[in-house]
Amino acid sequence: MGKRAIKWLYQELPELVSKGILAQDAADKLRQYYGEVKDAGKKWTVIIICGVLGALLIGLGIILILAHNWEQLSRFTRAIISFLPLLLGQGLALWVLWRRPQSHAFKEGTATFLSLMVGASIALISQTYNINGDTGTFILTWMFLIVPLVYLMQATLPAVIYFIGITSWAGAYWNDPLMAVLFWPLAAAVVPHFIWALRRETYTIRVTIMALVMAICTSIAAGFSLGKAWSGSWMILYSSIFAIFFALGQRRFKGFSTNWQRPLRILGALGILVLAFQFTFSYVWKYIGADYYQLSQKISGMNALPDRIITFVIIALALFFLYDNVKHKKTTTALFGALPLLAIMGYSLRGQDVFLSLLIFNAYLFILSLVRIMEGIRNNSLAAVNSGMLIMAILLIIRFFDSDINFILKGLVFIIIGAGFLVTNVVLVRRGGGR
């Protein structure tokens, strides 16, 4: 059990004992079993941030001072100076491993500083000796060199830098699919660290940050590296990616007490809703086969195999989560996870009348909003009711602006929707709901 959950349990124990639900002996045994909760997370987070910022400012200050007379220095002097930030970072890292091996704050700070200094040293040496190479080569070399830091220092921030770096690298090769698709095996290099951190420190901010960065980078890199061999597959691919995020967020992060701790769930839900609303417009289906990247003719045969394999794996994983949620009767999670299946249905209808595709996704959003509203009323949850009503309101507003209905009627409908929001919230608050 995470520290936050233990703290919540300790807050509930006195009330449980006073109401006779739990005996005092049992409460004492629970406290003895879980032990004292040290609330030092925020303090060490501040220390990490201050340490990293301080080191960066010092390093930038030194670079600015040297830059003033950089061209007047000899090549040998510039080479020596170029290695100084790297040597300083390595010295700090060795000192931390020797003197502070149990300190997460020192590990994160020094590992982050060293990760950035590796890039600075590579750039300075390349400039000093005029080493040929493009941006992609520089980024990939830098990222390869900082991967060991993730595991040697057990540090998450270098892993975050790595993910951002390989995503930028994939963007540099967006028009070379055989290169950009290598993002996926490169990303796998730091996944074991994320799993380790997730198991040991589920409720910490650094795990939340890494989950959010991984999700955002994966979404961006998918556009750079996939869908080039299968025209129009973006709608199924992104539906599957966001459905996987939502399913993982519901499974592994379901015990989190605040929304900021559930980045996969939030990002997955937002992505699913944005795509579903987008699929209710006819232009999406009319131009589904457009080759925006103008690469479809260049990728075929064996060259298209990596793209197709990774795309099919992602879709299959999303459908597996959907099957599992349906099997365990998790209605809301299954509804969010149903978007990839509906996207496949809509894609299969391409070239035909778009009315059926539009009907499918309008009905999907309407059903999803009703389920959220009913779930919220049943559980006395304002958040669930408001989210369901918001989905329905957006759907109705889009359809009204997308039609030739009289403005007076549109205004009346908006008033009714707003009144519905207010009345529902008042009723739930009076019933004692506020979650």
N, C-alpha and C positions, 0 to 999 in steps of 0.2 A: 504494500500500500504506500502511495506517495505521501510526502510530507504535508501537502495541502489537505489531503483526505484525512490524515491522522489528526491534524489540527481541528478540522471540522468535527470529527468524532469526539475529541476532548471537549469541545464546546457544547455538544449535545448530551454528554454523560450526566451532568448535574440535573438536567430536566428529566432525563429518563429515570434516574434514581428517585427523584422527588415524586414522580407519578407512579412509582412502584413497578415500572416496566422492567427495570434492571436492578438487581441487588447491588449493594455497595461493594460487597466482596468481588462480584463479577467486574464492576467498574474498575476497582483497584487492580485486578488481574490484567484487564485490558491495558491500563496505563503501564503496568510492569512489563507486559509483553512487547508493546510498541516502543517503550522508552521515551526519553525526553526528545522533543522536537526542537532542534536548533534553528531559529529563524535568522539565518545569516545569508540567505540567498540574495536579497536586495543589496546588502552591504558589499558582497563580493562582486555583484554585477556592476555596481558603481566603481569599485576598484579596478575591474577589468577595463571598463570604458575609459576611465581616467588614465590608466596606465598606457593603453593603446594610443589614445589621443596625445598624451604627453610625449610618447616615443616618436609618433609621427611628426608632431610639431618640431621637436628637436632635430629630427632627420631632415625635414624640409628646410629648417633654418640653416643647417650646415650646407645643404645643397645650394641654397640661394647665395650664401656667402661665397662659396667656391665658384659658382657660376659667373660671378662678377669678373673674375680673372681667369676663367677656364681656358680661353684660347691662348693666353700667354704662358700657360704651363706646358712643360715638355710632355711628350707622349708617355714616357715612362712614369712621370709624376702623376699624370691623369689616370694611368692604369692602377697605380698603387692606391690612389684616392677612391677609385671606383670599387675596389675590393673592401675598403674600410667598413661601409655599412653592413656588408655581408658578414665580415669577420666579427663585428660588434654583435650582430644578431645571433650568430652561432655561439659566441662566448656567453651571452645571456642565457641562451637555451641550455647549454651544458651546465651552467651554474644552477639553473632551476632544477634540472634533472638530478643534480647532485645534492643540492641543499634544500629544495622545496618540492620533492617529488609528489607530495600529496596535495599540493595547492592548485586547484583548478584555475584560480585567478591568475597566478603567475604563469601557468602553462598557456592559458589562452592569450595573455598579453604578449609574452615573448614569442610564441609561435606565430601570432598574427604579424608582429613586427618583423620577424625573420622572413615570413612569406612575402611581405611587401619589399623588403630589402633585396631579396633574390631578384625580383623584377627590376628594381632600380639598378643593381649591379650589372645585370645582363644588358640593359639599355645603355648604360654608361660605357661598358666595354665595347659594345657594338658601334657606338658613336666614335669612340677613340680610335679604333682600328678599322673603321669603315667596313664592317662585316656585312656582306650582302644577306638579304632575307626580307620577307614580307611580314605583315602584321600577324598573319595566322601562324607562321613559324615561331615568331617571338612569343606569342601567347601560349602555344602548345609546349614549347621548351620550358617556359616559366611554370606552367601547371604541372608538368612531369616532375620538376624538381621539388615542388612543395607537397606532393602526395605523401612522402614518408613522414612529414611533420604531423600529419593528421593522426597517424598511429603511434609514432614515437612519443609525441607530447599529449596524446589523447585529447586533442583540441578540436573544437567544432568550427571556430571561425575560419581557420585555414581551409576547412572543407567547404565552407560557404564561398570563400574566395575562389576555390577550385571550380565549383559549380558555375559561378558567374563567368569565370574565365573560359571554360570549355563551351559555354553557351555562346559567348562572344566569338570564339573560334569557329563554331558551327555557322554563325552568321556571316563570317568572312568567306565561307565556302558554300553559301546558300545555292549558288548556281552550279555547283559541282556535287551532285547528290552522292556520288560514291565516296567523297571525302566527308561531307556533312553527316552522313549516316553513322560515321564512327563516333558521334556524340554518345550513342547509347552504350557501347562497351566502355567508353571513357568514363561515363557517369557511374557505371557499376563499380569503379575502383574505390569510391568512398561510401557506397551503400552499406558495407559491413560496419563501418564506424557509426553510421546513423542508427542501424539496428541495435548496436551495442549501447549507444547513448539512450535510445528509446527504452530499452529494458532497464537501465540503471537509473536514469534521471528523467522519467516520463513527464514530470510536472515542472521542469525547469525552463527558463526563458530561452536558453540556447538551443534546446531541442525544438522548441516552437519556431524559433527563427530559422533553423536549418530546414525544418519541414516546409515552411512557407517558401523559402528560397528555392528548394528543390522542386516544389510544385510549380512555381512561376517559371523557373528556368526550363523545366521539362515541357511546359506548355509552349514556350517560345521556340525552343529547339525543335519541337515536332513540326512547326511550320517551316523551319529551315531544312530539315532532313528527310521528312516523310511526305507521302502523297504526290510525289513527282511522277510515279509510274502508273498511277491510277487516277485518272481525271475525275474530279468531283468527290474523291474519297475523304476530303477534309471534314465534311459534315459528320461522317461516321466516326472518323478518327478522333475528332475533338469531343464528340458526344461520349465516346468510350473513355477518353482520358479523364474528363470531368466526372463521369460516373464512377470511375475507379477511385478518384480522390474522395468523393463523397462516401463511398462504401468503406474505404480505409479509415476515414475520419470518424465514421459511426462505430467502427469496430475497435480500433486501438485507442482512440482519443475520447471515447464516450464517457469516461469517468471524470473528464475535466470540468471544473466548476464555472469557468468563464469562457466566453466566445473566442477571445484572443488566443486561448490555448488550443483551439481547434481549427487551425488554418486550413487543413485539408478539407474538412467538412464545409467550411464557409466558402472557400474558393471553388470547391466542387459544385455546391448549390448555386452560387452565382453564375458559374460557367454554364450549367445546365439550363438555368432560367433564361440567360441571355441568348443562348443558341435556340431554345424552344421558341422564344418570341421572334427571333430572326426567321425561323422556319415558317412563321405564320404569314410571311409576305411572299407574294407571287414571284418577285424578281429573283429570289434565291433559286427557285425551281426552274425558271426560264433560262437561266445562265449557269446551270449546274455543271455543264460540260465545258465551260470556258477554261482554256489553258492559261491561267494568269501568269504562270512562270515561263510559259513557252518552252517547256522542257520535255513534254510527253513524247515527242518524236525522237529525242536523243536517248531515252532510257528504254531499253527493251531487252528481252532475253535474260542472260545471266546478270547483266548489270542492274536489272530491276529486282533481282531476287532479294537482296538485303532489305530494300524498302518494303517489299510485299510481305516478307516474313515478319518483320517487326510490327507492321501495321496489323497483320492478322493476329499476332500474339496479343496485342493491346485490345483488339476487339473481342477476342476469345475470353480474355480475363474479365472484361466488363460484363460479358454475357454470363460467365460463371458466377460472378457476384450477384447478378440479377436472379439467376436460378436459385442460388443459396438463400437469398432474402425472401423469395416467393415460397420456398420450401419451409422456411421458419416463420412464415406469416408476418414478416415485417413490412407492413403495408406502405408506410411513408417512404422508407428506404428503397423499397422495390419500385415505387412510382418514380422516384428520382433516377433510379438506375435503369428505368425502362427506355430512356431517351435513345440509347444506341440501337435498340431493336426497332424503335419507331423510325429512326433515321435510315436504317436499312430498308424498311418498308417504303419510305418516301423515295429513297434512291432508286429502288426497283421500279417505281412508277414514273421515272423520268421519261420525258418524251411524250407522255400522255397528258390528258387534261390535268392541270395543276389543282383543280378544285378538291380532289380527294386528298391530296397531300396537305393542303391548307386545312381541310376539315379535321384531319388526324391530329394536327398539332394544336389547333384551337380547342378541340375536345380534350386533349391531354392537359393543357394548362387549366382549363375549367375544372376538370376532375381533380387535378392536383390541388387547386385552391379550395375546393369543397372538402377534400380530405383533411387538409391542414386546419380549416375552420372547425370541422367536427372534432378533430383530435384535440384542438385547443379548448373547445367547450367541454369535452369529456374530462380533460385533465386540469381544467381551470387555469389554462395558460394563456395569458395575454399575448405573449410573443408569438405563439403558434397561430392564434386567431388573427392577429394583425398581419402576420406574414401571408396567411391564406387570403385575407381580404385585399391585401396589397397586390397580390398576383392577379386576383379577379379584377380589381380596379384598373390595373395597367392594361389587362387584356380588353376590357370594355372600352377604355379610353382610346386604345389603338384602333379598335374596330370602328368606333364612332368617327374618328378623324379620317379613317380609311373609307368612309361611306358618304353618301349624299343625304344623310338624315338632317332634318331641320335643326337649326341652332337652338331654338327654344327647347326642343325635345332633348338635345344633348345637354343643355344646361340643367334641365330637370333631373336627368339621369345622374349627373355629377353631384347634384344636391342630395339625391337619395343615397348615393354611395357614401358621401361624407357623413350623412346622418347615421348610416349603418355602422360606420366606424365608431362614432361617438356612443351610440346606444349600446353596441356590443361591449365596448370597454367599460361603460358605466355598470352594466349588468354583471360583468365578470368581477369588477372591483367590489361590488356589493355582496357578491357570493364569496368573496375572500380570495379571489385569484389575483395574482400580481406577478407571476413568474414569467 
